[in-house]
Amino acid sequence: MKHSSEQSAPPAPAEVSGPAGLRPNRLGVLAVAFFVIAAAAPIAAVVGASPVLFAASGPGTPVIYTIAALLIALFSVGYLRMSREITNAAGFVAYIAKGLGTRWATGAAGIAVLTYIALQSGLWSQFGVFAQQLVLGLGGPEVPVYAWIIAALVLTTLLTMKGVDASLKVLGVLIVGETLVIGALVVSLIAQQGWGIFSFDGFTGETVFGPGLGISLLFAFTCFTSFEATVVFSEEAINPRRTIPRALYLVIAFVGIFYTVSTWAISGAVGTESIQTEAANDPAGLIFGLAAANAGPWLSTAMQVLVVTSFIAMLLGLSNMFARYLFALGRARTLPTRLAATSRAGAPATAALVNGVGVLLVISAFQVFGADPIGTVFAWLVALGTAGFITILILTSVAIIVHFARQKSRDNLWVTTIAPVLSCLAFLLIGYLTISNYDALLGGAGGIAKWLLLLIPAVFAAGLAVAARKPAIDYDASGV
């Protein structure tokens, strides 16, 4: 009995070996959610991103996180309705194909490849610096940043090639650790300062909708960029038409509440009138200092360790997700069909290896030119990846609108028309904020880094050219 993905796919070329597809019925709601939450790296976001938001919006930061979560939920209304018709590891590209056609989807595929290679490369560079600083701080040897990156990149690539079961065991432990340590911080703040830290005094129009709204909303939104992984894992999900919506809403709720409650507690503990100044003066040490002062040095040290391990969890989640993306694009014949090979465990092993090698090549190129791991590699590539991801979201939103308009679906106007249009407008606004605040995303670097944005239209145009040369590309045929 063949898998349903085999029944609908075009005949596999001779060079594709191994099982014909990803193994279905492997992942439940929690398993899918684990991959997405891991890729969001909650503790790294709280320690790394929240000080930026505090510096921009002060005590209004928890509301900004809530707004970002609601925007993702708004997009999910039409997206999940359309997911009833699509079960495909090609992620948003499959949705764009359904709504706008193969050429637009292939252009978007180019942006997707650029986006996730850039994001992974930038985040790996940041991981290397954090790992080096942690070991030095604990009295260990000075190991080069590049060595830390290679060691952990090899580990995550091998785990991805081995299959979802191996990755889930690692992710489960790391995510529980992240959640517990932030929970310990919040509990210690309540124990030391009382429930009064959850004050509504800072939730004013002036703090939420002040001059810092644009950059705050943009950085908050980047903490949710992993949610596409829900549909990428749909082919391996148990009853995907039920599992994927539940997993997505679980992720939105967990991550949204996690960010909101933790930043609310931190803001109240530091003081609603002083949090903005404190975050601007000491963004790197704000959270660690608060943990040491209220719970003791042990919590600060535990947080520093788990921030580093959270990067491994995040990048393992992204590696698993993007390997399946490449697998689906190979199967659809957008990319070389060798990427569609799977191991006996049903893992996209070839795609995982190609992803690992690709990330290593990008990081190595920057290393050869002596680029600063944070100020250049991380800042430039994560900014580029964020802009690419928002571009894909805009295209997906338009595709959802067109799809339902073509079907003349009128059974639920909120689901098929109103929510998709509102989410499209919201993402257009975020796209505008991305361009207008791009210097902030770059850490103030500016200059030549801005020219990297031209890669987005360039790879989109390259995708259009590929679609014109390859009439056999078929995203519909590659799904379950």
C-alpha positions in Angstrom: 0.0 0.0 0.0 1.7 3.2 -1.1 1.5 6.4 0.9 -0.9 9.0 -0.4 2.0 11.3 -1.2 3.2 8.7 -3.6 -0.1 8.2 -5.3 -0.4 11.9 -6.3 3.2 12.6 -7.1 4.6 12.4 -10.6 6.9 9.4 -11.3 10.2 9.8 -9.4 13.2 10.3 -11.6 15.9 7.6 -11.5 18.3 9.6 -9.3 15.9 9.8 -6.4 16.5 6.9 -4.0 15.0 5.7 -0.8 11.4 5.8 0.3 9.2 8.0 -2.0 8.1 10.4 0.7 8.0 11.6 4.3 6.4 9.1 6.6 2.8 10.1 7.5 1.1 9.7 10.8 4.2 10.3 12.9 3.6 13.6 14.6 0.8 14.6 17.0 -0.2 18.1 18.1 2.5 18.4 20.8 5.2 17.1 18.5 4.5 19.6 15.7 4.2 22.4 18.4 7.6 21.4 19.8 9.4 22.0 16.5 7.7 25.4 16.1 8.3 26.5 19.7 11.9 25.4 19.6 12.5 27.4 16.4 11.0 30.4 18.2 13.6 30.0 21.0 11.5 31.6 23.8 14.2 32.2 26.4 16.6 33.7 23.8 13.8 36.0 22.6 13.1 37.1 26.2 16.8 37.7 27.0 17.8 39.1 23.6 14.8 40.7 22.0 12.8 42.0 24.9 15.4 44.6 26.0 15.2 46.1 22.5 11.4 46.4 23.0 11.8 47.8 26.5 14.2 50.4 25.2 11.8 51.4 22.5 8.4 51.1 24.2 9.1 50.8 27.9 6.3 49.2 30.0 4.1 48.9 26.9 6.2 46.0 25.7 3.8 43.2 26.9 1.0 44.8 24.9 3.3 44.9 21.8 3.8 41.1 22.1 0.1 40.6 22.4 -0.5 42.6 19.3 2.0 40.5 17.4 0.4 37.3 18.5 -3.1 38.6 17.5 -1.8 39.5 14.0 -0.5 35.9 13.5 -3.9 34.6 14.8 -5.7 36.9 12.3 -3.6 35.6 9.4 -4.3 32.0 10.6 -8.0 32.4 10.1 -7.9 32.2 6.3 -4.7 30.3 6.3 -6.1 27.4 8.3 -9.3 27.4 6.3 -7.2 27.0 3.1 -5.2 24.3 4.8 -8.1 21.9 4.5 -7.2 21.7 0.8 -3.4 21.6 1.2 -1.1 19.1 3.0 2.3 19.9 1.7 5.8 20.3 3.1 6.4 23.2 0.7 5.0 25.5 3.3 3.6 28.9 2.2 4.9 28.2 -1.3 2.2 25.6 -1.8 -0.4 28.1 -0.7 0.9 30.7 -3.2 0.8 28.1 -5.9 -2.8 27.3 -5.1 -3.9 31.0 -5.2 -1.5 32.7 -7.6 -0.1 29.9 -9.8 3.1 28.1 -10.3 5.2 31.0 -11.6 4.5 33.2 -8.5 5.0 30.2 -6.2 8.4 29.4 -7.8 9.4 33.1 -7.4 8.4 32.8 -3.7 10.4 29.6 -3.4 13.5 31.6 -4.3 12.7 34.0 -1.5 12.0 31.2 0.9 15.4 29.6 0.2 17.2 32.9 0.7 15.2 33.7 3.8 15.9 30.5 5.7 19.5 30.2 4.7 20.0 33.8 5.8 18.2 33.3 9.1 20.0 30.1 10.0 23.5 31.6 9.0 22.9 34.7 11.1 21.6 32.8 14.1 24.5 30.3 14.0 26.9 33.2 14.0 25.2 34.6 17.2 25.2 31.2 18.8 29.0 30.8 18.3 29.6 34.1 20.1 27.2 33.2 23.0 28.8 29.7 23.4 32.3 31.2 23.5 31.3 33.8 26.1 29.5 31.2 28.3 32.4 28.8 28.4 34.9 31.7 29.1 32.6 33.0 31.8 32.5 29.6 33.5 36.3 29.4 33.4 36.7 27.2 30.4 39.1 27.5 27.5 38.9 30.0 24.7 37.5 28.1 21.8 37.1 30.0 18.5 33.6 31.1 17.6 33.9 29.3 14.2 34.7 26.0 16.0 31.6 26.2 18.2 29.5 26.8 15.1 30.9 23.9 13.1 30.5 21.5 16.1 26.9 22.4 16.8 26.0 22.6 13.1 27.3 19.1 12.5 25.3 17.8 15.5 22.0 19.4 14.4 22.5 18.3 10.8 23.1 14.7 11.8 20.0 14.7 14.1 17.9 16.1 11.2 19.2 13.4 8.9 18.4 10.7 11.5 14.7 11.6 11.7 12.1 13.4 13.8 12.2 11.0 16.7 15.8 11.8 17.5 15.2 15.6 17.2 12.1 15.4 19.3 13.9 13.8 22.3 16.4 16.7 22.3 13.8 19.4 21.7 11.6 18.1 24.5 14.3 18.4 27.1 15.5 21.8 25.9 12.1 23.4 25.7 11.1 22.2 29.1 14.3 23.6 30.5 13.7 27.0 28.9 10.1 27.1 30.2 11.1 26.2 33.7 13.9 28.7 34.0 11.7 31.6 32.8 9.0 30.4 35.1 11.5 30.4 38.0 12.4 34.0 37.2 8.7 35.1 37.2 8.0 33.2 40.5 11.1 34.7 42.1 10.0 38.2 41.1 6.6 37.6 42.6 8.1 36.1 45.8 10.4 39.1 46.2 8.1 42.0 45.1 4.6 40.7 45.2 1.8 40.5 42.7 1.9 44.2 42.3 4.5 43.8 39.5 1.6 42.9 37.3 0.5 46.5 37.0 -1.6 48.1 34.3 0.0 51.5 34.8 2.3 51.2 31.9 -0.3 50.1 29.4 -1.1 53.6 28.1 -1.6 54.9 24.6 1.6 56.9 25.0 3.8 53.9 25.8 2.1 51.4 23.4 1.6 53.7 20.4 4.5 56.0 21.0 7.5 56.7 18.7 9.0 53.3 19.4 5.9 51.3 18.1 7.4 50.6 14.7 10.6 49.0 15.8 9.0 47.3 18.8 6.3 45.7 16.6 8.9 44.6 14.1 11.2 43.0 16.7 8.2 41.3 18.4 7.0 40.0 15.1 10.4 38.4 14.4 9.8 36.2 17.5 7.0 34.5 15.6 8.7 33.8 12.3 8.8 30.1 12.9 5.1 29.5 12.8 5.2 28.4 9.1 6.7 25.2 10.4 3.3 23.9 11.3 2.3 23.4 7.7 5.8 22.2 6.7 5.3 19.2 9.0 1.8 18.6 7.8 2.6 15.5 5.7 4.0 13.7 8.7 1.2 14.8 11.1 -1.5 12.4 12.4 -4.8 13.6 10.8 -3.2 16.9 9.6 -6.5 18.6 9.0 -7.1 18.5 12.8 -3.5 18.4 14.1 -2.1 21.4 12.2 -4.8 23.9 13.3 -4.5 22.7 16.9 -0.7 22.9 16.8 -0.7 26.4 15.3 -3.2 27.8 17.9 -1.2 26.1 20.7 2.0 27.7 19.5 0.4 31.1 19.1 -1.1 30.9 22.6 2.0 29.5 24.3 4.5 31.8 22.7 2.2 34.9 23.0 1.4 34.2 26.7 5.1 33.3 27.4 6.4 36.6 26.0 3.6 38.7 27.5 3.6 37.4 31.0 7.4 37.3 31.3 7.9 40.8 30.0 5.1 42.1 32.1 6.7 40.6 35.3 10.1 42.0 34.3 8.8 45.5 33.5 6.9 45.6 36.9 9.9 44.3 38.8 12.3 46.9 37.4 9.7 49.6 37.6 7.3 50.9 34.9 9.0 54.4 35.0 12.6 53.1 34.8 12.4 50.0 32.6 13.0 51.9 29.4 16.1 53.6 30.7 17.5 50.4 32.3 17.0 48.5 29.1 18.7 51.1 27.0 21.7 51.4 29.4 22.3 47.6 29.9 20.4 45.5 27.3 22.8 42.5 27.5 22.7 42.3 31.3 19.2 43.4 32.2 17.6 40.0 32.5 20.6 38.2 34.0 21.1 40.9 36.6 17.4 40.8 37.6 17.6 37.0 38.0 20.7 37.2 40.2 19.2 40.0 42.3 15.9 38.2 43.0 16.7 34.5 42.9 20.5 34.3 43.2 23.5 33.7 41.0 22.4 30.2 40.3 19.4 31.3 38.2 21.4 33.8 36.3 24.0 31.1 35.4 21.2 28.6 34.5 19.6 31.2 32.2 23.0 31.9 30.5 23.4 28.2 29.9 19.9 27.7 28.6 20.1 30.7 26.3 23.0 28.9 24.5 21.2 25.5 24.5 18.0 27.3 23.3 20.0 28.3 20.2 20.7 24.7 19.5 17.0 23.9 19.9 16.0 26.8 17.7 18.4 25.8 14.9 17.5 22.1 15.2 13.9 23.1 14.7 14.8 25.3 11.7 17.0 22.6 10.3 14.2 20.1 10.4 11.8 22.5 8.9 13.9 23.8 6.1 15.1 20.3 5.2 11.5 19.4 4.5 11.1 22.6 2.5 14.0 21.6 0.3 12.6 18.1 0.0 9.2 19.4 -1.2 10.8 21.8 -3.7 12.9 18.9 -5.0 9.9 16.7 -5.3 8.0 19.4 -7.1 11.0 19.7 -9.5 11.6 23.3 -8.6 15.1 22.3 -7.3 17.2 19.3 -8.2 15.1 16.1 -7.6 17.9 14.5 -5.6 16.7 16.7 -2.7 13.5 14.5 -2.6 15.4 11.4 -1.5 14.5 10.2 2.0 16.2 7.8 4.4 14.7 4.5 5.6 13.4 6.4 8.6 11.5 8.7 6.3 13.8 11.7 6.9 14.8 14.1 4.2 18.4 13.2 4.7 19.8 14.6 1.5 18.0 17.9 1.9 19.3 18.1 5.5 22.8 17.6 4.4 22.5 20.2 1.6 21.1 22.7 4.1 23.9 22.1 6.6 26.6 22.5 3.9 24.9 25.6 2.5 24.8 27.3 5.9 28.4 26.4 6.5 29.5 27.8 3.2 27.8 31.2 3.9 29.3 31.4 7.4 32.7 30.4 6.0 32.6 33.1 3.4 32.0 35.8 6.0 34.8 34.2 8.1 37.3 34.4 5.3 36.7 38.1 5.0 37.0 38.6 8.8 33.4 39.8 9.3 32.3 40.5 12.9 30.0 37.5 14.0 27.4 39.8 15.6 27.7 43.3 14.1 28.0 41.9 10.5 27.0 38.3 10.0 24.1 38.2 12.5 22.8 41.7 11.9 23.0 41.6 8.1 21.6 38.1 7.6 18.8 38.1 10.2 17.6 41.5 8.9 17.6 40.1 5.4 15.8 37.0 6.5 13.2 39.0 8.4 12.5 41.1 5.3 12.3 38.0 3.1 9.9 36.3 5.5 7.5 39.3 5.6 7.6 39.4 1.8 6.5 35.7 1.7 3.7 36.4 4.2 2.4 39.3 2.0 2.4 37.0 -1.0 0.7 34.2 0.9 -2.0 36.6 2.2 -2.7 37.8 -1.4 -2.9 34.2 -2.5 -5.4 33.3 0.2 -7.6 36.3 -0.8 -7.4 35.4 -4.5 -8.1 31.7 -3.8 -11.3 32.3 -1.9 -12.4 35.1 -4.4 -11.9 32.6 -7.3 -14.0 30.0 -5.5 -16.6 32.6 -4.7 -16.7 31.3 -1.1 -19.3 33.2 0.8 -20.2 30.7 3.5 -18.2 32.7 6.1 -17.1 36.2 5.0 -15.0 36.7 8.1 -12.9 33.6 7.4 -12.7 33.8 3.6 -12.6 37.6 3.0 -12.5 40.0 6.0 -9.7 38.3 8.0 -7.5 37.6 5.0 -7.8 41.2 3.8 -7.1 42.6 7.2 -4.1 40.4 7.7 -2.7 41.4 4.3 -3.0 45.0 5.2 -1.3 44.3 8.5 1.6 42.6 6.8 1.9 45.4 4.3 2.3 47.8 7.3 4.9 45.5 8.9 6.7 45.5 5.5 6.7 49.3 5.5 8.0 49.2 9.1 10.8 46.8 8.1 12.1 49.1 5.4 11.7 52.3 7.4 13.4 50.7 10.5 16.0 48.6 8.6 18.9 50.5 10.1 17.6 49.4 13.6 17.4 45.8 12.4 21.0 46.1 11.2 22.1 47.3 14.6 22.8 50.7 13.2 25.2 49.3 10.6 23.4 50.6 7.5 25.6 51.3 4.5 26.3 48.3 2.2 24.1 46.0 4.2 21.0 47.7 2.8 22.0 46.6 -0.7 21.4 43.0 0.4 17.7 43.7 0.2 18.1 43.6 -3.6 18.6 39.9 -3.3 14.9 39.5 -2.5 13.6 40.7 -5.9 16.6 39.1 -7.6 15.8 35.6 -6.3 12.1 36.1 -7.0 13.0 37.0 -10.6 15.3 33.9 -10.7 12.3 31.8 -9.6 10.2 33.2 -12.3 12.9 32.3 -14.8 13.1 28.7 -13.4 9.3 28.3 -13.7 9.5 29.5 -17.4 12.2 26.9 -18.2 10.6 24.0 -16.2 6.9 23.5 -17.2 7.0 20.2 -15.2 7.0 22.0 -11.9 3.9 20.8 -10.0 3.2 21.8 -6.4 -0.3 20.3 -6.4 1.1 16.9 -7.4 3.7 16.9 -4.6 1.4 17.0 -1.6 -0.6 14.4 0.2 
